[in-house]
Amino acid sequence: MRSPRTVLICHMLRALMLAALAGELKAAKANDVVSKNITMVLENLLKNYESSQTPTHGKGEPTIIKTNILIRSMGPVSELDMDYSMDCYFRQYWRDTRLSFLGPIKSLSLSIKMLERIWRPDTYFYNGKHSYVHTITVPNKLLRITQEGDILYSMRLTIKAKCPMELHNFPMDRQSCPLILGSYAYPSRQLVYQWQSGKSVSFESGMALSQFDLLESPQRNLTLKRREGEFSLLQVNFNLRRHTGYFLIQVYVPCILIVVLSWVSFWIHREATSDRVGLCITTVLTLSTIGLDSRTDLPKVRYATALDWFLLMSFFYCIATLLEFAGVHYFTKVGSGEIPMDEDEWEDVDEIEMIGPLDPPALEVIHRGRRKSSLICPIYNDPALGNSPKRLSLTHGLAPLGPKVQPSGNVMVERQTQTDTKVPRWKQIFYCLVGDETYRRERQREASRGHKRVNSVSYIDRAARVLFPTSFALLNVVYWLLYFRYQQQFHWKQPPTAL
């Protein structure tokens, strides 16, 4: 037998369960009523709705479309294709009083299938190349209607648009990439676009581009005249400034170091022909590789960029280093047998008379006088040789170049005594340029006697050690000041008119 108390508790629990069940049934019935009411409202709204007509058709005023964009990510920006990509939420607002309703719900979020039954603007991107709506896992679209007939149409887009670039200052350039949108078929008398008040183009926090800094994003409303009439457009420009760090590390610093490396040849002995030529050719080929690699991601534009000018300047210095050695080789090269001579070019020492018997050193001097030699031009500095006691001044059409040797003991002396005069350097250069044969043979005789001149340092090398680094540093200062101070100004460009 149950106690009265237990029976009472059971009755109370049963009553509570019945009440809860009744509440759920009542709520379900209410929801069913609301759903039925919404369905009935929509059916009534769309009963006489003409989806091909604008909301203000017949009222004598255009339909206003307000727009805003939230950009989630941006990039890449391609110089080769001159375009850019971005992922964004694209939202459009307009009022269609034909869809206003009364009811307990202030706004309705509808299925995207309703888009096929109502009017919506035919917005497209004038400079778009390849844009699409995300459809994973379902089409990323939103449609919401308020009681007053205000409609929100939002979608997630990936937009790829054209960005005409001016690359004169590349890679210290600034670019302005536009995004232009408007109606495809409705002229401005029927449809007008406006940026929504406030921040109509915004960016998600933390958004960054890999190669650019986003400086600003100005917007404007404009009207474009086409063959079909005037059309309302919206334009936003993304003003970008390129990062130069990558190019400094990958191009500029290596080019500078390669040019400096080519100057090592100025301190290499001029007799080391293969070493100096090989070093210069290596630097030229390395610069060629860097130049070709730096152009792979750039379009084939008709003008030279700032990077091209720097590479050309580096090429010029490497090639000038090679030409400098050619000048050293031509003007001051003193060798022994490197340029073979014909038998008739042997010089006999027949203008020398001996005083007393010849000793072995004198015979060695005579042997040197008949040695083969190469083309010699005397732009060198060896003061010690002028005071050599064994130097013989020949009288083959030129004044003696060394001091007069006094006859004594078993030493050879000159047959004719002439005043010892030194040929001026400008005259030496002139003789070399015109190829004076008399001067050439005189230098051959001197080269066969004095080997200190072979190891002397060329005046051209000495001048190049100062001129090349100084001029290269000066040109670098001018280059960087010119391109960093001159920055391309942003300005609005007329949108395309052809469709």
MOTAHU-V446097 format. One record per residue. PSI is psi in whole degrees, -180 to 180 (* if undefined). OMEGA is omega in degrees with one decimal (none if undefined). NEAR is the number of other C-alpha atoms within 12 Angstrom. Layout:
# MOTAHU-V446097
psi=PSI omega=OMEGA near=NEAR
psi=PSI omega=OMEGA near=NEAR
This chain:
# MOTAHU-V446097
psi=129 omega=176.5 near=6
psi=147 omega=177.1 near=9
psi=154 omega=178.6 near=9
psi=-33 omega=-178.5 near=10
psi=-43 omega=-179.9 near=11
psi=-41 omega=179.0 near=12
psi=-38 omega=179.6 near=13
psi=-42 omega=180.0 near=13
psi=-40 omega=179.6 near=14
psi=-41 omega=178.5 near=15
psi=-38 omega=179.4 near=14
psi=-43 omega=179.3 near=14
psi=-39 omega=178.5 near=14
psi=-39 omega=178.9 near=14
psi=-40 omega=179.2 near=14
psi=-41 omega=179.4 near=14
psi=-40 omega=178.5 near=14
psi=-39 omega=179.0 near=14
psi=-43 omega=179.5 near=14
psi=-42 omega=178.8 near=14
psi=-38 omega=178.1 near=14
psi=-38 omega=177.9 near=14
psi=-42 omega=179.1 near=14
psi=-40 omega=178.3 near=15
psi=-38 omega=179.6 near=14
psi=-42 omega=178.3 near=14
psi=-42 omega=179.0 near=14
psi=-41 omega=177.8 near=15
psi=-39 omega=179.1 near=15
psi=-43 omega=178.6 near=15
psi=-41 omega=177.7 near=17
psi=-38 omega=178.8 near=16
psi=-44 omega=179.2 near=17
psi=-47 omega=179.6 near=18
psi=-42 omega=177.8 near=19
psi=-37 omega=178.3 near=16
psi=-42 omega=179.0 near=21
psi=-46 omega=178.9 near=26
psi=-43 omega=178.9 near=20
psi=-39 omega=178.9 near=18
psi=-48 omega=-179.2 near=24
psi=-41 omega=178.8 near=30
psi=-40 omega=178.9 near=18
psi=-38 omega=-180.0 near=18
psi=-41 omega=-175.2 near=27
psi=2 omega=-176.3 near=22
psi=-47 omega=179.6 near=16
psi=27 omega=-176.0 near=14
psi=132 omega=177.9 near=21
psi=104 omega=-173.5 near=20
psi=-12 omega=-178.9 near=22
psi=-8 omega=-178.1 near=16
psi=144 omega=177.3 near=23
psi=158 omega=-178.9 near=33
psi=-28 omega=-177.9 near=32
psi=23 omega=-178.9 near=24
psi=130 omega=-179.9 near=21
psi=-1 omega=-179.7 near=12
psi=-7 omega=178.1 near=12
psi=18 omega=179.2 near=12
psi=153 omega=-178.4 near=16
psi=157 omega=172.8 near=26
psi=132 omega=-177.4 near=32
psi=126 omega=177.4 near=33
psi=116 omega=177.3 near=39
psi=140 omega=-169.9 near=34
psi=146 omega=166.7 near=39
psi=158 omega=-175.9 near=32
psi=133 omega=171.2 near=38
psi=115 omega=-175.9 near=27
psi=121 omega=-178.8 near=29
psi=-40 omega=179.1 near=25
psi=157 omega=-177.2 near=28
psi=137 omega=178.7 near=33
psi=162 omega=4.7 near=30
psi=160 omega=173.5 near=23
psi=115 omega=-173.3 near=34
psi=120 omega=174.4 near=26
psi=-31 omega=-177.7 near=29
psi=-45 omega=178.9 near=20
psi=-8 omega=-178.2 near=22
psi=59 omega=176.1 near=29
psi=174 omega=178.1 near=29
psi=161 omega=-179.5 near=36
psi=154 omega=174.9 near=33
psi=152 omega=177.6 near=34
psi=126 omega=-171.4 near=28
psi=164 omega=167.4 near=31
psi=119 omega=-177.5 near=31
psi=118 omega=-174.5 near=38
psi=140 omega=177.7 near=33
psi=138 omega=-179.9 near=35
psi=137 omega=171.7 near=32
psi=167 omega=-179.2 near=36
psi=129 omega=176.9 near=29
psi=98 omega=-176.2 near=33
psi=-16 omega=177.5 near=23
psi=-17 omega=-179.3 near=30
psi=12 omega=176.0 near=34
psi=150 omega=-176.6 near=27
psi=168 omega=176.4 near=28
psi=140 omega=179.2 near=21
psi=176 omega=-178.6 near=20
psi=-17 omega=-178.2 near=17
psi=129 omega=-177.8 near=19
psi=-31 omega=-180.0 near=17
psi=153 omega=-179.0 near=22
psi=130 omega=172.0 near=30
psi=116 omega=-170.8 near=23
psi=161 omega=175.8 near=23
psi=151 omega=-179.3 near=20
psi=-11 omega=175.9 near=21
psi=-23 omega=177.5 near=13
psi=-21 omega=179.8 near=25
psi=-28 omega=-179.4 near=23
psi=-13 omega=-174.5 near=15
psi=-6 omega=179.8 near=22
psi=167 omega=177.4 near=32
psi=142 omega=175.0 near=27
psi=152 omega=-176.9 near=32
psi=146 omega=178.9 near=37
psi=60 omega=-176.6 near=20
psi=137 omega=173.5 near=29
psi=167 omega=-176.5 near=28
psi=120 omega=-175.6 near=31
psi=-41 omega=-177.8 near=32
psi=21 omega=178.2 near=33
psi=147 omega=177.9 near=28
psi=-46 omega=-180.0 near=21
psi=101 omega=-179.8 near=19
psi=149 omega=-179.5 near=23
psi=158 omega=176.8 near=26
psi=138 omega=178.3 near=23
psi=136 omega=-175.4 near=20
psi=12 omega=180.0 near=13
psi=125 omega=0.3 near=10
psi=-20 omega=173.8 near=8
psi=165 omega=175.7 near=13
psi=125 omega=-176.1 near=18
psi=79 omega=-179.6 near=23
psi=153 omega=179.1 near=29
psi=135 omega=177.4 near=27
psi=125 omega=-178.3 near=29
psi=136 omega=-178.6 near=30
psi=135 omega=175.5 near=35
psi=172 omega=-178.6 near=27
psi=-31 omega=-178.9 near=26
psi=-3 omega=-179.1 near=21
psi=12 omega=176.0 near=25
psi=131 omega=-174.4 near=27
psi=133 omega=172.1 near=37
psi=124 omega=178.7 near=31
psi=110 omega=-176.3 near=35
psi=145 omega=178.0 near=31
psi=155 omega=176.5 near=29
psi=123 omega=-174.8 near=29
psi=150 omega=162.8 near=31
psi=118 omega=-173.4 near=30
psi=130 omega=172.3 near=37
psi=114 omega=-172.4 near=32
psi=156 omega=178.0 near=34
psi=144 omega=178.0 near=31
psi=92 omega=178.3 near=34
psi=127 omega=-173.0 near=26
psi=146 omega=170.9 near=31
psi=116 omega=-172.3 near=28
psi=23 omega=178.7 near=30
psi=-37 omega=-176.3 near=24
psi=9 omega=-179.4 near=31
psi=132 omega=5.1 near=34
psi=21 omega=174.4 near=37
psi=37 omega=-171.8 near=33
psi=167 omega=171.2 near=32
psi=139 omega=-178.3 near=34
psi=147 omega=176.7 near=41
psi=107 omega=-176.8 near=37
psi=117 omega=-176.2 near=44
psi=158 omega=167.4 near=40
psi=116 omega=-174.2 near=39
psi=127 omega=-179.7 near=39
psi=154 omega=179.9 near=42
psi=-175 omega=-179.4 near=38
psi=145 omega=179.2 near=32
psi=-37 omega=-171.8 near=27
psi=-23 omega=-173.9 near=23
psi=122 omega=176.3 near=31
psi=174 omega=-174.2 near=30
psi=-19 omega=177.1 near=29
psi=-15 omega=178.1 near=25
psi=-30 omega=-174.8 near=28
psi=128 omega=179.5 near=34
psi=131 omega=178.6 near=37
psi=142 omega=177.5 near=37
psi=144 omega=170.5 near=33
psi=139 omega=179.4 near=32
psi=142 omega=-178.7 near=24
psi=150 omega=-176.0 near=13
psi=-149 omega=-178.8 near=13
psi=92 omega=-174.2 near=15
psi=-25 omega=175.1 near=27
psi=113 omega=-176.7 near=30
psi=166 omega=-176.7 near=26
psi=146 omega=175.4 near=24
psi=145 omega=-178.9 near=16
psi=139 omega=-179.8 near=10
psi=0 omega=179.4 near=10
psi=133 omega=-178.7 near=20
psi=152 omega=176.3 near=20
psi=149 omega=-175.1 near=23
psi=-35 omega=-172.9 near=20
psi=-5 omega=-175.7 near=25
psi=159 omega=166.1 near=31
psi=132 omega=177.7 near=24
psi=111 omega=-176.5 near=27
psi=-49 omega=-177.1 near=19
psi=168 omega=178.8 near=22
psi=76 omega=179.9 near=27
psi=148 omega=178.6 near=26
psi=159 omega=175.9 near=32
psi=156 omega=170.6 near=27
psi=141 omega=-179.7 near=28
psi=164 omega=178.3 near=25
psi=131 omega=-177.3 near=28
psi=131 omega=178.3 near=28
psi=126 omega=175.5 near=19
psi=-179 omega=-179.8 near=20
psi=-32 omega=-178.1 near=12
psi=-8 omega=-178.7 near=16
psi=-160 omega=179.5 near=17
psi=137 omega=-177.2 near=23
psi=140 omega=178.8 near=31
psi=131 omega=-178.9 near=38
psi=157 omega=170.1 near=41
psi=140 omega=-179.2 near=37
psi=136 omega=171.2 near=37
psi=136 omega=178.2 near=33
psi=130 omega=175.1 near=31
psi=105 omega=-177.1 near=37
psi=120 omega=-171.7 near=28
psi=146 omega=174.0 near=34
psi=128 omega=-173.4 near=29
psi=144 omega=171.5 near=29
psi=134 omega=-179.2 near=21
psi=-4 omega=-176.3 near=27
psi=-43 omega=-179.3 near=16
psi=-44 omega=-177.4 near=18
psi=-31 omega=175.3 near=25
psi=-42 omega=-177.0 near=20
psi=-40 omega=-171.6 near=14
psi=-24 omega=-173.6 near=18
psi=-58 omega=-169.3 near=30
psi=-52 omega=-178.5 near=32
psi=-46 omega=175.9 near=22
psi=-39 omega=178.6 near=24
psi=-43 omega=179.1 near=38
psi=-44 omega=-179.3 near=31
psi=-36 omega=179.0 near=24
psi=-40 omega=177.4 near=32
psi=-43 omega=177.7 near=39
psi=-38 omega=178.8 near=27
psi=-36 omega=179.8 near=28
psi=-23 omega=-179.7 near=42
psi=-10 omega=177.1 near=36
psi=-28 omega=-179.0 near=29
psi=-22 omega=179.0 near=38
psi=-23 omega=179.9 near=39
psi=-1 omega=175.7 near=26
psi=140 omega=-177.0 near=27
psi=140 omega=-175.0 near=26
psi=-15 omega=175.5 near=36
psi=-20 omega=-179.8 near=29
psi=71 omega=-174.9 near=22
psi=-48 omega=-176.9 near=24
psi=-36 omega=-179.9 near=19
psi=-47 omega=-177.3 near=21
psi=-43 omega=178.9 near=31
psi=-43 omega=-179.8 near=32
psi=-40 omega=178.1 near=21
psi=-44 omega=-179.5 near=29
psi=-43 omega=180.0 near=36
psi=-38 omega=178.9 near=27
psi=-44 omega=179.6 near=25
psi=-38 omega=178.5 near=35
psi=-44 omega=179.7 near=31
psi=-37 omega=178.2 near=22
psi=-42 omega=176.7 near=27
psi=-36 omega=177.2 near=36
psi=-41 omega=178.3 near=25
psi=-45 omega=178.9 near=20
psi=-42 omega=179.7 near=29
psi=-42 omega=178.8 near=29
psi=-39 omega=-179.6 near=17
psi=-35 omega=-178.9 near=18
psi=-17 omega=-178.3 near=26
psi=-1 omega=-175.8 near=24
psi=-33 omega=-177.0 near=15
psi=15 omega=-178.8 near=17
psi=146 omega=176.4 near=28
psi=161 omega=179.7 near=22
psi=76 omega=-178.5 near=16
psi=162 omega=-174.6 near=19
psi=-4 omega=-177.0 near=11
psi=165 omega=179.5 near=16
psi=135 omega=177.5 near=21
psi=173 omega=177.5 near=25
psi=-36 omega=177.5 near=27
psi=-38 omega=177.6 near=35
psi=-41 omega=179.6 near=33
psi=-39 omega=179.3 near=24
psi=-42 omega=178.0 near=37
psi=-39 omega=177.1 near=35
psi=-40 omega=177.9 near=24
psi=-41 omega=178.0 near=27
psi=-42 omega=175.7 near=41
psi=-44 omega=-178.6 near=33
psi=-43 omega=-177.5 near=26
psi=-38 omega=177.6 near=36
psi=-42 omega=178.4 near=41
psi=-37 omega=177.2 near=29
psi=-33 omega=175.9 near=29
psi=-41 omega=177.4 near=40
psi=-41 omega=178.3 near=34
psi=-32 omega=177.6 near=24
psi=-40 omega=177.7 near=34
psi=-35 omega=175.5 near=41
psi=-40 omega=176.4 near=25
psi=-42 omega=176.7 near=24
psi=-43 omega=-179.2 near=39
psi=-39 omega=-177.7 near=36
psi=-42 omega=-172.9 near=27
psi=-34 omega=-169.2 near=33
psi=7 omega=-176.8 near=37
psi=125 omega=176.1 near=39
psi=113 omega=-178.3 near=42
psi=-172 omega=177.7 near=32
psi=94 omega=177.0 near=27
psi=7 omega=-179.1 near=19
psi=-30 omega=174.9 near=17
psi=103 omega=-176.3 near=16
psi=147 omega=179.3 near=16
psi=150 omega=176.4 near=19
psi=167 omega=-177.1 near=13
psi=-32 omega=-178.2 near=12
psi=-5 omega=178.7 near=10
psi=0 omega=176.0 near=21
psi=137 omega=-179.3 near=22
psi=120 omega=178.2 near=29
psi=141 omega=177.3 near=22
psi=83 omega=-176.7 near=28
psi=2 omega=-179.4 near=17
psi=18 omega=-175.2 near=19
psi=135 omega=176.2 near=23
psi=148 omega=-177.1 near=20
psi=142 omega=172.8 near=22
psi=106 omega=-177.3 near=18
psi=176 omega=-179.5 near=14
psi=152 omega=-179.9 near=15
psi=131 omega=174.5 near=17
psi=168 omega=-178.0 near=16
psi=-41 omega=177.7 near=13
psi=-38 omega=179.5 near=16
psi=-38 omega=176.4 near=27
psi=-36 omega=178.1 near=18
psi=-38 omega=177.7 near=18
psi=-41 omega=178.0 near=29
psi=-39 omega=178.4 near=29
psi=-39 omega=177.7 near=19
psi=-33 omega=-179.4 near=28
psi=-20 omega=179.9 near=33
psi=12 omega=-178.0 near=28
psi=146 omega=173.2 near=30
psi=147 omega=178.8 near=30
psi=174 omega=-178.5 near=34
psi=172 omega=179.4 near=32
psi=128 omega=-171.7 near=36
psi=132 omega=170.3 near=40
psi=130 omega=-160.7 near=41
psi=49 omega=176.1 near=41
psi=78 omega=-178.7 near=36
psi=175 omega=-175.0 near=31
psi=107 omega=177.6 near=22
psi=77 omega=-175.0 near=21
psi=-28 omega=-175.2 near=17
psi=-30 omega=-177.1 near=17
psi=-30 omega=-178.8 near=25
psi=-21 omega=-179.0 near=26
psi=12 omega=-179.0 near=19
psi=131 omega=-177.7 near=22
psi=-17 omega=-178.0 near=22
psi=6 omega=-177.0 near=30
psi=135 omega=178.9 near=34
psi=126 omega=176.9 near=44
psi=114 omega=-179.5 near=43
psi=157 omega=-176.4 near=37
psi=51 omega=-179.3 near=29
psi=61 omega=175.0 near=26
psi=-4 omega=-179.0 near=15
psi=160 omega=175.4 near=26
psi=150 omega=-179.9 near=23
psi=143 omega=-178.2 near=29
psi=-4 omega=-178.8 near=34
psi=178 omega=179.7 near=31
psi=153 omega=-177.9 near=27
psi=133 omega=-179.4 near=29
psi=125 omega=-179.2 near=27
psi=138 omega=179.0 near=21
psi=132 omega=176.4 near=21
psi=138 omega=173.8 near=14
psi=-132 omega=-177.5 near=14
psi=37 omega=-179.3 near=19
psi=141 omega=178.1 near=28
psi=147 omega=179.0 near=34
psi=165 omega=178.6 near=30
psi=146 omega=176.4 near=30
psi=-40 omega=-179.2 near=22
psi=135 omega=177.7 near=21
psi=119 omega=179.4 near=19
psi=167 omega=179.7 near=20
psi=133 omega=-178.3 near=17
psi=107 omega=179.3 near=22
psi=143 omega=179.9 near=15
psi=134 omega=-179.3 near=20
psi=128 omega=179.0 near=21
psi=153 omega=-176.0 near=14
psi=-37 omega=179.6 near=18
psi=-33 omega=178.6 near=14
psi=-32 omega=175.8 near=19
psi=-45 omega=178.6 near=27
psi=-40 omega=179.6 near=27
psi=-43 omega=178.4 near=19
psi=-39 omega=-179.7 near=27
psi=-41 omega=-177.8 near=29
psi=-40 omega=-178.2 near=20
psi=-9 omega=178.7 near=15
psi=44 omega=-179.2 near=20
psi=120 omega=-174.7 near=21
psi=-38 omega=179.7 near=20
psi=-45 omega=179.2 near=22
psi=-37 omega=-180.0 near=32
psi=-48 omega=-178.1 near=32
psi=-32 omega=177.0 near=34
psi=-41 omega=179.6 near=35
psi=-30 omega=176.2 near=43
psi=-44 omega=179.0 near=41
psi=-42 omega=-179.7 near=40
psi=-37 omega=179.8 near=44
psi=-33 omega=-179.4 near=37
psi=-16 omega=-179.1 near=36
psi=-39 omega=-173.2 near=35
psi=115 omega=-178.8 near=32
psi=-8 omega=176.0 near=23
psi=-30 omega=179.0 near=23
psi=-28 omega=-179.4 near=33
psi=-37 omega=-177.8 near=33
psi=9 omega=179.3 near=22
psi=162 omega=-178.8 near=29
psi=133 omega=-178.6 near=30
psi=142 omega=173.8 near=34
psi=-31 omega=178.3 near=29
psi=-43 omega=177.3 near=32
psi=-42 omega=-179.7 near=34
psi=-41 omega=178.2 near=25
psi=-38 omega=-179.0 near=21
psi=-33 omega=179.1 near=30
psi=-26 omega=179.5 near=25
psi=-45 omega=-173.3 near=17
psi=-43 omega=-176.1 near=20
psi=-54 omega=178.8 near=31
psi=-38 omega=-178.1 near=26
psi=-47 omega=-178.9 near=17
psi=-38 omega=179.3 near=19
psi=-41 omega=177.2 near=29
psi=-40 omega=179.2 near=20
psi=-43 omega=179.0 near=14
psi=-34 omega=176.8 near=20
psi=-41 omega=177.7 near=24
psi=-45 omega=178.8 near=16
psi=-42 omega=-178.4 near=16
psi=-52 omega=-175.6 near=24
psi=-37 omega=176.6 near=24
psi=-39 omega=-177.8 near=14
psi=-47 omega=-173.5 near=15
psi=-25 omega=178.1 near=25
psi=-31 omega=178.9 near=22
psi=-35 omega=179.0 near=15
psi=108 omega=178.2 near=17
psi=135 omega=-178.6 near=23
psi=130 omega=-179.0 near=23
psi=143 omega=178.0 near=16
psi=139 omega=177.0 near=23
psi=156 omega=179.5 near=17
psi=141 omega=176.6 near=23
psi=148 omega=179.2 near=20
psi=129 omega=-179.9 near=17
psi=162 omega=-179.3 near=33
psi=147 omega=-177.1 near=22
psi=-23 omega=-175.9 near=19
psi=138 omega=177.8 near=13
psi=* omega=none near=15
